[in-house]
Amino acid sequence: MSQKITSYPGHEITPEDLKASKYLEIIQKVEPKYSWAAGVAISRFLNELKEGRLIGRKCDQCERILVPPRMYCERCYRPTDSWVYVKDTGTVNTYSISHVGTDARRLKSPLLVAVVEIDEASPGMGILHTLSEVEPSRVTIGMKVQAVWKPAEERQGAITDIRYFKPFEGV
């Protein structure tokens, strides 16, 4: 059985052709504009952060409290039922000590990144955030932490309204 080879019109552009300026080249800076909506649950979550509070959604069927909130329970496949305020304390579920910043440059002091399971939320419900006021060698899984909030006048309705989480010795 033989294969039919299809040839297409045109020819390869070689590096020599480009150097000889045989082809028109236009360099244009594109600045795309876009917008997105956070949705009902995350919009409320962000608005509450601006007020210095954490909020979740409760599913009455499986009795979980979801933080960050979701309008649908991914376990029960049904709408969640109510808004629930939760504490701004939690437990380190996992963490990483990063010596490289988000811009790929080496950091003078390491960045501590953790998933914090929020108290009063269901197990496994966590917020990815940074830790501070603790030496990297002292961070442990299971460590109790509390949110350190920006001053009210600096908050914008973003996860960064929580500056970081710090070790918590409270009751």
C-alpha positions as CSV (number, residue, x, y, z in Angstrom):
1,M,0.0,0.0,0.0
2,S,1.5,3.3,-1.0
3,Q,0.9,6.6,0.8
4,K,-0.1,9.7,-1.1
5,I,2.2,12.6,-0.4
6,T,0.5,15.9,-0.6
7,S,2.5,18.9,-1.4
8,Y,1.4,22.3,-0.3
9,P,2.1,25.6,-2.1
10,G,4.9,27.8,-0.8
11,H,8.4,27.1,0.3
12,E,10.5,27.2,3.4
13,I,11.8,30.5,4.7
14,T,15.4,30.1,5.4
15,P,17.6,32.1,7.8
16,E,19.5,33.5,4.8
17,D,16.2,34.8,3.3
18,L,15.4,36.5,6.6
19,K,18.9,38.1,6.8
20,A,18.5,39.3,3.2
21,S,15.2,41.0,4.2
22,K,13.2,39.1,1.5
23,Y,10.2,39.1,3.7
24,L,8.3,41.9,5.4
25,E,8.6,41.7,9.2
26,I,6.4,43.8,11.4
27,I,7.1,44.0,15.2
28,Q,4.0,45.1,17.1
29,K,3.5,45.3,20.8
30,V,0.2,43.8,21.8
31,E,-1.5,44.7,25.1
32,P,-4.5,42.5,25.4
33,K,-7.3,43.7,27.7
34,Y,-9.4,41.3,29.5
35,S,-11.7,41.0,32.5
36,W,-13.0,38.2,34.6
37,A,-15.5,37.6,37.3
38,A,-14.7,35.9,40.5
39,G,-18.2,34.5,40.9
40,V,-20.6,34.6,43.8
41,A,-18.6,32.6,46.3
42,I,-15.2,34.1,45.8
43,S,-16.5,37.6,45.4
44,R,-18.1,37.3,48.9
45,F,-14.9,35.7,50.2
46,L,-12.8,38.6,48.9
47,N,-15.3,41.2,50.3
48,E,-15.1,39.6,53.7
49,L,-11.3,39.6,53.6
50,K,-11.4,43.3,53.1
51,E,-13.4,43.5,56.4
52,G,-10.8,41.3,58.1
53,R,-13.0,38.1,58.2
54,L,-12.9,34.6,56.8
55,I,-16.1,33.1,55.5
56,G,-17.0,29.7,54.0
57,R,-20.0,27.9,52.7
58,K,-21.7,25.0,54.5
59,C,-23.2,21.9,52.9
60,D,-26.0,20.6,55.1
61,Q,-26.0,17.2,53.4
62,C,-22.3,16.2,54.1
63,E,-21.9,18.8,56.9
64,R,-18.7,20.2,55.5
65,I,-17.7,23.8,55.7
66,L,-15.8,24.8,52.6
67,V,-13.1,27.4,52.8
68,P,-12.5,29.0,50.3
69,P,-16.2,28.9,49.7
70,R,-17.9,27.2,46.8
71,M,-21.5,27.5,45.7
72,Y,-21.6,23.7,44.9
73,C,-20.4,20.9,47.1
74,E,-18.0,18.7,45.0
75,R,-18.7,15.8,47.3
76,C,-22.5,15.9,47.2
77,Y,-23.0,17.5,43.7
78,R,-25.5,19.9,45.1
79,P,-25.7,23.6,46.0
80,T,-24.2,24.6,49.3
81,D,-26.7,25.9,51.9
82,S,-25.4,28.8,53.9
83,W,-22.6,31.2,54.7
84,V,-20.5,30.6,57.8
85,Y,-17.8,32.8,59.4
86,V,-14.7,30.9,60.5
87,K,-11.8,31.8,62.7
88,D,-8.6,33.2,61.2
89,T,-6.5,30.5,62.8
90,G,-5.5,27.2,61.4
91,T,-3.0,24.4,61.1
92,V,-0.1,23.9,58.7
93,N,-1.1,21.0,56.4
94,T,2.1,21.2,54.3
95,Y,4.8,23.7,53.6
96,S,7.8,24.6,51.5
97,I,10.9,26.6,52.1
98,S,11.7,28.5,48.9
99,H,15.0,30.2,48.3
100,V,13.9,31.4,44.8
101,G,11.3,34.2,44.3
102,T,8.4,34.3,41.9
103,D,10.7,36.2,39.5
104,A,13.3,33.3,39.6
105,R,15.9,35.3,41.5
106,R,17.6,34.0,44.6
107,L,16.2,35.3,47.8
108,K,18.4,36.7,50.6
109,S,16.0,35.1,53.2
110,P,13.8,32.1,52.3
111,L,10.1,32.4,51.7
112,L,7.9,30.1,53.7
113,V,4.8,28.9,51.8
114,A,2.2,26.8,53.4
115,V,-1.3,25.3,53.0
116,V,-3.1,26.4,56.1
117,E,-6.2,24.3,57.1
118,I,-8.6,26.9,58.6
119,D,-10.0,26.1,62.0
120,E,-13.8,25.4,61.9
121,A,-13.5,24.5,58.2
122,S,-13.7,20.9,57.2
123,P,-10.5,18.8,57.1
124,G,-8.6,19.3,53.9
125,M,-9.9,22.8,53.3
126,G,-6.9,25.1,53.1
127,I,-5.6,28.4,52.0
128,L,-2.2,28.6,50.3
129,H,-0.3,31.5,51.9
130,T,3.0,32.6,53.4
131,L,4.3,32.1,57.0
132,S,6.4,34.6,58.9
133,E,7.6,35.4,62.4
134,V,9.1,31.9,62.5
135,E,12.5,30.5,61.6
136,P,12.3,28.0,58.7
137,S,13.8,25.3,60.9
138,R,10.9,25.7,63.4
139,V,8.1,25.2,60.9
140,T,6.3,21.9,61.3
141,I,3.3,20.1,59.8
142,G,0.5,20.5,62.4
143,M,1.8,23.8,63.7
144,K,-1.0,26.2,64.8
145,V,-1.0,29.6,63.0
146,Q,-3.0,32.8,63.0
147,A,-3.6,35.3,60.2
148,V,-1.8,38.7,60.5
149,W,-4.0,41.2,58.7
150,K,-3.0,44.4,56.9
151,P,-4.4,47.5,58.5
152,A,-8.1,48.1,57.5
153,E,-7.2,51.1,55.3
154,E,-4.7,49.1,53.3
155,R,-7.0,46.2,52.5
156,Q,-8.3,45.7,48.9
157,G,-10.4,42.6,48.9
158,A,-7.6,40.2,48.0
159,I,-6.0,37.2,49.6
160,T,-3.0,39.5,50.3
161,D,-5.2,41.4,52.8
162,I,-3.8,38.6,55.1
163,R,-0.1,39.6,55.2
164,Y,0.9,36.2,56.4
165,F,0.2,33.5,59.0
166,K,2.3,33.4,62.2
167,P,2.7,30.8,64.9
168,F,-0.3,30.8,67.3
169,E,-0.1,29.7,70.9
170,G,-3.8,30.6,71.7
171,V,-6.4,28.4,73.3
